[in-house]
Amino acid sequence: MSDYVPQISDASIPEMAVRKVDSSREPPAPRSAMAIHAHPDDQEFTIAGTLAKWARAGSEITSVVITSGDAGSNDPRLRADSRPALARLREGEQVAACRVLGVKRTIFLHFPDGELVPDLGLRRALTRIIRTARPEVVLCGDPTAHFYGNSYVNHPDHRAAAQAACDAVFPSAGTRLIFPELLEEGFEPHNVRKLFLHGVEKPDTWIDIAETIEAKIAALQEHKCQVGGSDIGGRIRQWASDDGKERGLACAETYRVMVLVEET
């Protein structure tokens, strides 16, 4: 498997800084954002309300899907040689879901599903994409989240994707002499301004998704091979309600936000 090589665009390189998040108000939609996840449907389960809200506000959003979900079935009729067909199906469902959300660009990296590790190859691939798209904001999972309650173990691919995304955001994307081969290919450093981590135990930022929760559910329903026939809408509404209670919001998605570049 070779690294994805997209086209490069120019942008200025801001000075790095660290600032505390103001959790008393919702941050404005960024000019550009990039969501990085392991599988098709990961972003729809987690941050789709935020993405739809930002897309409606004019944000240019890129969705990066590291695997194609080709191991994502326990159907006994499927064999190992069924994985390419399942990958094509799931990629098509992801593109359809992104269309519902208003996400115009979806990138698949085709790493092996179920075998993801946060190694240098993955970090390099993500660094290249960040330096290309030059997003103001990156959204990914919390790499430290291993257990949720006493009934859900976070998928190792989720943790690996989150770890590689964080490491690509900082220090790799903005540091000139990390992956110098990317410089030779024309990919200049870029400093992401904010990193939004979802699935955190103690969030500091709430995004009101009351106006986009139905878009989130509709996008998730595009993943028919994963959620077809289930009451996914009821589950998503309940989760959004639970997340919003602390701030008196009917529907919310929550984050820990790392402010990596000082606002000017």
N, C-alpha and C positions, 0 to 999 in steps of 0.2 A: 504494500500500500504506500502511495506517495502522498506527501503533504499537499493540501489544497493551496493553489496559487492564484489568488484573485488579482484584480487590477488595483493599482495604487492611486490615491488622490492626495492632493496637497492640503496641509493645514499647519497652523503655527503650533509650537511646542510650549505649553505654559509651564510656569515654575511650580514645583511640587511644594505642598504644604499640608498640614493636618489641622482640621478644625472640628469643633464639637457640633453635632447635629442639633438644630432647634426642633425638638419633638412637639412643640406646641402648635405647629401648623403644617399643613401638607405641602411638600415641595412642589414647585411648578413643573410642568411637563418639560423635559429637556429637548434641545434641538434634535438630538440623535441618541439612540439607545441600542444596545445589543444584548439579547438574551442568550445565555449559553447553558445548554442542558444535555443530558446523556441520551435521552430517548424521545421519539415522537410521543406526544401527549404530556410530557413532563411540564412544559410551560403552561399548558391549558389547565392542568390540575392546580397550578400554584399561582401564576402571576398574570393570567390572561386578562383579568379585569383591568389591571394597571396598564397593560400594553394597549388594550382597546381604548382606554381613556386617553392615553398619550397620543395614540394614532389619530384620534378625533381632534386633538388639539394641534396637530400638525407635525408631530415628531416623526422623524425618519427612523424606522426600526428594522434591525436585522436580527433574524432568528438563526442561531447556530445549533444544529443537532449533531452531536458527535457520533452516535451510532444510528443505524436505521431500524433498530428494534427488531432485528431478524431472529432473535431468540425469544420474542415476547409472545409465546403461545404454548399452552399445555395440551393442545388438541392431539389426541393419540393418533389421529389420521396423518399427521404431519411427520415427515422424516427430515434428516439432516439436509437432503438435497432440496427441501422445500424452502429453505431460508432465503434464497435470492428472491423468490416470488413474494414471500412475506415482507421482505425489505421494500420491494417496489410498492406493495399495497400500503404499507405504513408511511412511506414517503409521500405518496399521493394524499393520504388522509391528513398528514401534517401540512402540506401545502394548502389544502382546502380549509383547514382550521385557521391558518395564518390569514387566508383571504377574508374569512369572517371577521377577524380581529382588525384588519386594516394593515397587517404586516406585509410589506411589499417584497421583502427579500428573505429567502430561506436558503440556508447553506447546510448541506449534509457532508460530513467528513468521512463517513464509512468506516469508522473504527469498529472492531468486533464487539457485538452486543454481548453483555455478560462477562466480558473479560477486560474491562477498562481499567487501566492503571494510570496514575498521574505522573507519567514519565516525561523525559525531555522531548520525545517525539510529539506527544500530545501538546505539551506546553509550547513548543515551537510552532505547531500548526495554529494554535489559538493566538499566539503573539503575532503571527503573520496577518491573520484576519483582523485583529484589533488595529494593527498599524495601517491596514488598508482602509477599513471603514471609518476609523478614527472617531469612535463614538464618544459622546460626552459622558454617558452613563453605561455601566455594564450591570446586568442583573443575573444572579446565579444562586444556587443553593448555599447553605451553610456547610462547609466541609467538616466541621466538628460535630454535626448532628448525626449521631449513630442510632440512638433509640428514641422513639416517640411513645411516651406512656409505657405500658407494659404489654402492648399488643402489636407494635410495628417496628421492625428493624429496617432502618434506612438502607436501601439497595446500595451495594458497594459501587456500582456504576455512578449513582448519584453523588456519592462522596468523592469519587475520583474525578468526576467532571467538575465539581465545585472546587476541589483543591487545585486542579490544573488551571481553571479559569482565574482563581485568585492570584496564583503565581504568575500567570501571563499578564494580568492587569498590573501587578507590581511584584517584582521589579522589571519583568522582562520587556513589556511593551515600551516602556519609557527609557530604558537604559541602553545607551548606544552600543556598548561593547558586549552585551549579552546577545548571543546568536549573531555574531558579526557577518555570517553568511547572508542574513536577511538584508544587511546594508548593501552587500554586493548585488543582491537581486533588486535593489531600489526601494526597499521598505524602510523608510525613515522612522525614528522613534515617535511615539505618541503617548501622552499622559492622559489617562482616563480621569475625569474629574470626580466622579462618585461611583461607589460600588454598593449596589443594593443586594443584601443577602436575605433570602427568604427561608422560611422553616426554622427561624431562630427561636430560642427559648425565651429571650427577653428582648422583644422588639422596641425600637425607639421611634418608628415612623409608621403612620397609618395612612393608607390610600383609600379614600371613599370610592367604592365601586358600585354604588346603588344604581347609577345610570348605565353601567356596562355589565352587570352580572348576567343579564340574559344573553349578551354576546359571548360571555365566557362559557356559559352552558351550551350555547349553540356551537361554539368552536369545539368544545370537548365532545359533543355528539357527532362530530365529523370523524372521530376515531372509532368507527363502528366495530372494528374487529376487537377492540378493547372494552368498550362500554355499552355496546349494543344490547338493548333489552333491559338494562338496569335503570333504576331511578336515580340517575346521576344528578339530575337537577335538584332533587331534594337534598342530596348530600352536599352539593356545592353551596346551596343557599344556607344550610345549617352551619357549615364551616365559616362562611362569610359573616354570618350573624355572630357566631362565637368570637371571631376575630375583632368585630367592631364594638363589642359590648364595653370594653374598657374606656373607649372614647365616645360612647353614645352614638355610634354609627350603626345604621341598619345592616350595611354590608361593607366589609373592608378586607383588604389584604395588608399584611404587616411585614415589616422589614427591620433589619439593622442596617443603617446607612453609614458607610465610611466615606468621609469627605477628604479626598486625596489632593485636591487642588484648591487653593484659596480663591474665593469669588472676588472679582475685581469690579 
